[in-house]
Amino acid sequence: MTPAFAALSGFALVALTLAVVWAVQLKTRNAGMVDPVWSWSMGFLAVWYAIFGTADVETRLALGLLGGLWGFRLGTHLYIRNAGKPEDARYAKFRAEWGHKANFKMFWFFQFQAVVAWALSVGFLVVAYRPGASSVTVLALGVVIWVIAVVGEGIADAQMERFRGDPATKGKVMNRGLWRYSRHPNYFFESLHWIAYVPLALGSPYWWVALLPAAMMAWLLLKMSGVPILEAHLVKSRPGYAEYMRTTSVFIPWPPRR
């Protein structure tokens, strides 16, 4: 399978999957399920490219395992977090603003998510079709970065879930553990995760393309769908969040300012 056909067929499958999720939310009136399905779809794309790519077996095996496990963990975490809960504030805000056009606009928003998934997956694609064989050192470097990123994100997620589940902290600001050093450590480690595929892409004339997903993910989280909407909500709903913003790094973990 050529890289172009692998990318187009992968996009078509993700777009179809998100169309089905959109149809389901017409009945549930809860668009939050798009988050875990999107993450699972990204893991699927890593496996899809690994199966049909032309790189050496070791590289494609690493790609399929790392990308697939990352997508499965993140998607499962988001599913457990969202299942049975009210619609996420972001989507509820969109639904209210869009009014009678909400269903139509939500469909195209879901399809935009498919486009984003496809754009991010170029990092996977470059790895799957790179020429030559990866050295043990290169594979090890990719695995080390992946472990740091995925474990870090998992710790941040677990700390937040424990905080949310404690009645004593209801309505308070989470500033413990990794969240003491970054207002969004999960976003930081999520962006770092994409760097793990850069070593695996070395040897390809297009290895630099594998850098783009990390930059794109950081931009999306910091400027579009993550920080702006979430923090606008938290400033209004959490007393002390404005002070937390003043003293704590927004993204890269760093000692808090006095």
C-alpha positions in Angstrom: 0.0 0.0 0.0 1.4 3.4 -1.0 1.7 6.1 1.7 -0.9 8.2 -0.1 -3.5 5.4 -0.1 -2.7 4.4 3.5 -3.3 8.1 4.6 -6.5 8.5 2.5 -8.0 5.2 3.6 -7.1 5.9 7.2 -8.7 9.3 7.0 -11.8 7.8 5.5 -12.2 5.3 8.3 -11.7 7.9 11.0 -14.1 10.3 9.3 -16.7 7.6 9.1 -16.2 6.6 12.7 -16.7 10.2 13.9 -19.8 10.5 11.7 -21.3 7.5 13.6 -20.4 9.2 16.9 -22.1 12.3 15.7 -25.2 10.3 14.9 -25.2 8.8 18.4 -24.9 12.2 20.1 -28.1 13.3 18.3 -29.9 11.0 20.7 -27.8 11.4 23.8 -27.3 15.2 23.4 -23.8 14.6 24.7 -20.9 15.3 22.4 -18.2 14.3 24.9 -17.9 10.8 23.5 -15.9 12.3 20.6 -12.9 12.7 22.9 -12.2 9.0 23.7 -13.2 7.9 20.2 -10.8 10.5 18.7 -8.0 9.1 20.9 -8.7 5.5 20.0 -8.8 6.5 16.3 -5.4 8.1 16.6 -4.1 4.8 18.1 -5.8 3.0 15.2 -4.0 5.1 12.6 -0.6 4.3 14.2 -1.4 0.5 13.9 -2.9 1.0 10.4 0.2 2.6 9.1 2.5 0.1 10.9 0.7 -2.8 9.2 0.8 -1.5 5.7 4.1 0.5 5.8 7.4 -0.5 4.2 9.8 0.3 7.0 11.8 -2.5 8.7 9.8 -4.8 10.9 11.3 -3.5 14.2 10.4 0.1 13.4 6.9 -0.7 12.4 6.4 -2.9 15.4 7.6 -0.1 17.7 5.3 2.4 15.9 2.3 0.1 16.3 2.9 -0.7 19.9 3.8 2.9 21.0 1.1 4.6 19.0 -1.5 2.0 19.7 -0.9 1.8 23.5 -0.9 5.6 23.8 -4.2 5.9 22.0 -5.8 3.1 24.0 -4.7 4.5 27.3 -5.8 8.1 26.6 -9.1 7.0 25.0 -9.9 4.7 27.9 -9.1 7.3 30.4 -11.3 9.8 28.7 -14.1 7.3 28.3 -14.1 6.5 32.0 -14.0 10.2 32.9 -16.9 11.2 30.6 -19.2 8.1 30.8 -22.4 8.9 32.6 -21.4 12.5 33.2 -23.1 15.7 31.9 -21.8 17.1 28.6 -18.3 18.7 28.8 -18.5 22.5 29.3 -16.8 23.1 25.9 -19.4 21.2 23.9 -22.3 22.6 26.0 -21.0 26.1 25.2 -20.8 25.3 21.5 -24.3 23.8 21.5 -25.8 26.9 23.3 -24.0 29.3 20.9 -25.0 27.5 17.8 -28.6 27.3 18.7 -30.9 25.6 16.1 -27.8 25.0 13.9 -26.1 23.0 16.6 -26.5 19.6 15.0 -25.3 20.7 11.6 -22.3 22.6 13.0 -21.5 19.7 15.4 -21.3 17.3 12.4 -18.7 19.5 10.7 -16.9 20.0 14.0 -16.6 16.2 14.4 -15.3 16.0 10.8 -12.8 18.8 11.6 -11.6 16.5 14.4 -11.0 13.8 11.8 -8.9 16.2 9.8 -6.9 17.1 12.9 -6.3 13.4 13.6 -5.2 12.8 10.0 -2.8 15.8 10.1 -1.3 14.6 13.4 -0.8 11.1 12.0 1.7 12.3 9.5 4.3 11.6 12.2 3.2 8.0 12.2 3.2 7.9 8.4 6.8 9.1 8.1 7.9 6.4 10.5 6.0 3.6 8.8 7.5 4.4 5.4 11.0 5.4 6.3 13.8 3.6 4.3 16.5 1.6 5.9 16.6 0.1 9.4 16.5 1.8 12.8 19.4 1.3 15.1 18.9 0.0 18.7 19.9 3.4 20.0 17.3 5.2 18.0 14.6 2.8 19.0 15.6 3.0 22.6 15.5 6.9 22.5 12.0 6.8 21.1 10.8 4.4 23.7 12.4 6.4 26.6 10.7 9.6 25.4 7.4 7.8 25.0 7.6 6.3 28.5 8.4 9.6 30.1 5.5 11.3 28.3 2.9 8.6 28.7 3.7 7.9 32.4 3.8 11.6 33.1 0.5 12.1 31.5 -1.0 9.1 33.3 0.3 10.4 36.7 -1.2 13.9 36.0 -4.5 12.3 35.0 -4.6 10.1 38.1 -3.8 13.0 40.4 -6.6 15.1 38.9 -9.1 12.2 39.2 -8.3 11.7 42.8 -8.7 15.4 43.5 -12.1 15.5 41.7 -13.3 12.4 43.6 -12.5 13.9 47.0 -15.5 15.7 48.5 -13.2 17.8 50.6 -11.7 19.5 47.5 -15.0 20.2 45.7 -14.8 23.7 44.2 -11.2 24.1 45.0 -8.1 24.6 42.8 -6.0 21.6 42.0 -2.4 22.6 42.8 -0.9 19.4 44.1 1.6 17.0 42.6 2.5 17.8 39.0 -0.2 20.4 39.0 1.9 22.5 41.4 4.4 23.0 38.7 2.1 23.3 35.6 -1.5 24.3 35.2 -1.8 21.7 32.5 0.8 19.0 33.0 -1.3 16.5 31.1 -1.2 18.8 28.0 2.6 19.2 28.3 3.2 15.4 28.4 0.6 14.9 25.6 2.6 17.2 23.4 5.9 15.6 24.5 4.6 12.2 23.5 4.7 13.2 19.8 8.4 13.8 20.0 8.9 10.1 20.7 8.4 9.4 17.0 11.0 11.8 15.7 14.0 9.4 16.5 12.0 6.6 14.7 11.7 8.8 11.6 15.5 9.6 11.4 16.8 8.2 8.1 13.8 9.4 6.1 14.3 12.5 4.0 11.1 13.7 5.5 12.1 13.0 9.2 11.5 16.7 10.0 7.8 16.2 9.3 7.6 14.1 12.5 8.3 17.3 14.4 5.1 19.0 13.2 2.6 16.9 15.3 4.2 18.0 18.6 4.1 21.7 17.6 0.5 21.3 16.2 -0.7 19.5 19.4 0.8 22.2 21.7 -0.8 24.9 19.6 -4.2 23.3 19.6 -4.1 22.8 23.3 -2.7 26.2 24.2 -4.5 28.4 21.7 -7.7 26.6 20.6 -9.6 23.8 22.2 -7.8 23.3 25.5 -6.4 26.1 27.7 -8.5 29.2 26.5 -11.9 27.6 26.9 -11.1 25.6 30.0 -9.4 28.4 31.9 -12.2 30.9 31.0 -14.6 28.5 32.7 -12.3 27.8 35.7 -11.7 31.5 36.5 -15.4 32.0 36.9 -16.1 28.8 38.8 -13.0 28.3 41.0 -12.2 30.9 43.6 -8.4 31.3 43.7 -7.9 30.1 40.1 -6.8 33.6 38.9 -4.0 33.5 41.6 -3.1 30.0 40.5 -2.7 31.3 37.0 -0.5 34.2 38.2 1.9 31.9 40.1 2.0 28.7 38.0 3.4 27.9 34.6 0.7 27.3 32.0 2.4 24.5 30.2 6.1 23.5 30.9 6.5 22.2 34.5 8.4 24.9 36.5 8.7 25.9 40.1 5.8 28.2 41.0 6.5 32.0 41.2 6.3 33.7 44.6 
